[in-house]
Structures are given as C-alpha cells and as structure tokens.
Amino acid sequence: MIKNDKIDGKIRKEGHPRDIHPYYLDFMGQKIINSDTNRDKADNVIKEDKNRFGNQEVLFSNICILDKNYDPKDVFRTGEKMIVELKYKHIHNVKSNIGFSISNIDGVVCYGTNILIEDNNFIDINADGKIQAVIEKLNLMPGKYFLDVAAYTEDNFPQDDIKRVLSFNIVSNKLDIGICKLNVKWIYD
C-alpha cells in the first residue's frame, strides 16, 4: 500500500482486493486532487473561440467552478458541493435566461438547467453582474466532465453560448458504475 503521497516500497495494507481497492482509489483520487493542474485558476477570463456563439447582448466575462469554500477547483469527490459562478458583462438592457450543462467526455449531457426551468423566470440584465448555481451534492461518477454555459433571450435566441468552457474531474473510492450516483437504500432480510 502507499504511504503519504510517496511509494516507499513497503506493504501498508493486506487483504482481499475488494477490501484494499477502495484505499488505492482514495489514494489515487487524492493524488489527482493534490496535483490539481487542469487549468490556471487565476485566469478564468473567457477568450474568443470556435465554441462560442450568440448575439452578444450579454457576454460571459469570467467563469469559475468553486468548491464549498468558494475556492476555484477542478477536481471533486463524488457527492461534494460545487458552485458554478458566472460573471457577465451588460451590453444592452435585456431579459436573459442563464444556464449551464455538464457533459461527460463522450459528449453525453449528464445534467443541464437554467433560470427558466428552476425559477420560471428571466433575469433583467441592466448592469454587469454575477450569478451562482449551487450544486449541493455533485453525484457524478469518476471521470472527466465539461461545463457549457449559456444566456438566451426570451425568444430562445443565443446571447452568449459557450461549449466546453471548462473541464473538471470527479474521483471516488467507491466501486459503483455509471454516470451518476443514486442514493440507494438496500432493504433485505
């Protein structure tokens, strides 16, 4: 088994692989969390690219993925809190429907939502601002995921839509499989 982020050649844990494997997964997940080199957290300013389109009535200027302490982060454990923070620039006074979606590396959309879906409302954009979407329990399975963000008009035309603007990783020491973790309660005799 591994000790303190360094392999020192000593056996730290023995037993059945099913019992030992979660310790290994936890170690490897911690190693990914500690490396945390997926992106430069100091520079989340959005740059022009081919994955961005819209009429530019509203423009996202800074997009961050934050942890429960509001620190930028790009590696989470299954079930942790995640905050998507979107800063935008006001170009014209408009109503806007702002949202995000998360897709896996295969392009499968795992989840997507927006203000209209959640609150049956549009946001009045009349100044630069910020909006946060708080995900209390990020129940995605281990893997790499991508964040898309969008602002749309009342008539559903894109104001600013950016595909795969950020990526993040999920780690876990559990052995379940799939795209998301469901809260399962087993009842048996």
N, C-alpha and C positions, 0 to 999 in steps of 0.2 A: 504494500500500500504506500501511498505518497504522504510525505510529511512537509508541512509548511512551505508550499509552493516550490519545493525543490525535491528532486528524486535523489534520495541518499542511498539507494540500493538495499535498504532494509525492509523486511516484510512487516507491515504495520497492522494488517488485518488478514485473518484467515477465515475461511468458511465456505459455505455453499455460494456459488456465483450469484444466485438470486439475492442473497443477503449482502454480498460485497459490492455488486454492481451499482447500487444507489450511492455508495460512498465515492466510487470512481466518477459517476456522473456529477455529483456535487462538487468534487474537486475540479473537474474539467470546466464546469459552469463557472466556478469561482475564478478560474484562470482566465476565462473569457471576460468576465466582469472586471477583473483587475487590469487586463490589457486595454479594454475599452478604447480601441484605436480606430473605430469605424469611421469617424468624421471629426473634424475640428469643431469642438463645441463653442469656441469663441467666435466663430464666423458662420452664422446661420442666415446671413443675408442672401436672399434669393437672387440668383443670376438668370439672365435670359437663356433659354434653351429650347430645344425642339419639343419638349414635353409640356410646354406652356402655351395656352391659348385663351382668348377672350377679348371682350371689347375694351377692357382696361378702365372701366368706370370705377372699379375698386381694384387695388393691387396689393397682394401679399408682399410684405417687405421683410418679414422675419418669421421663421417657423421653427419651433423647438419642440422636442419631446423631453418632458421633465419627469423626475421621479416624485415620490411623496413629499420630499423636502424642497421641491421646486428647483432642483439642480438638473442641468442637462444630462441626459443619459441615453445610451443606445443599446444597453444590454439589461434585460429584465428577467426575473424569475417568473414562471407561471404563477398567476394569482396576485402579483404585485400591482400597486396603484400606478397608473400612468396618466400624465396630463399632456394633452396636445395644446400648445399655445400658438395662436395665430395672430401676428400683428399685421395690420393693413394700413395702407395709405388711401386717404379720401381724395378722389379726383373730382367727382361730381356728387351732389346730394342725390342719393338713390336709396331704394329699399333693396336689401340683399338677403339671400338665403345662403348661409355659410355652412359648410360641412366638410367631412373627411371620410376616407375609407382606408381600410387596411387589407392588403392582399399578400398572399404568400409568394414564394419565389417562382411558382408555376403560373402565377397570374390569377389564381382563384381569389375572388373577393371574399374575405373572411367576415368582414363587417363593414357597414357603411351607414352613416346617419347625417342628419343636418338639422338646423334650427326648425325648419318647417315640419319635419317628421316628429321631432321631440316636443316642440312647444306650439305647433300650429301657428307660427308667426314668422314675420320677416324682421330684419334688423334695419333701423333707419341709420344710414351711413351719412353723417354730415360733418365728420371730423375724423382725423386719424384715430385709430383705436386698437383694441386688443380683445380677443375672445379666447376663452379656455374651455376645452372639453375634458372633463374629468372622468376617467375610467377607473372605477373603484377597484375592480378585480380584473386584470388582464388575463383572461383564461384561455390563452393560446398555447398550443403545444410547442415544444422546442423547434427552432428553425429561424430562418431569415424572413423578415417581413418588410413591406414597403408601405409608406404613407402617401396617399393622394389627398390634396386639399382643393376646395372649390368654393367660389362665390358665384351665385346665379341670380338673374333678375326674377321679378315676379312672373314674367312670361317664360321662364326657364331657358333663357339665353345665357351663355357663359360670360361672366365679367372677368374672372381670373380662375383658371383651372390648371392645376399643375399635377402631372402624373409622376409617381415615384420620386417625390421631392426629397424624402429622407428614407433611410432604412434603419432597422433595429433588429436585434436578435433576442430570442427567448431561450432560456435554459431551464432545466428542471432535473431533479434527481429521481423522478418517478419514471416508471416504465410503460405508462399508458400510451396509446397511439391515437392518431387522427389529427384534426386541425384545431379543435378546441377541447378544453377540459370541461366536462359537465359535472355538476355536483351530484354525485350518486350516493344513495344510502342503500346498502345491502341489508335485506331482511331475510333471515333464514333460520331454520330450526336446528 
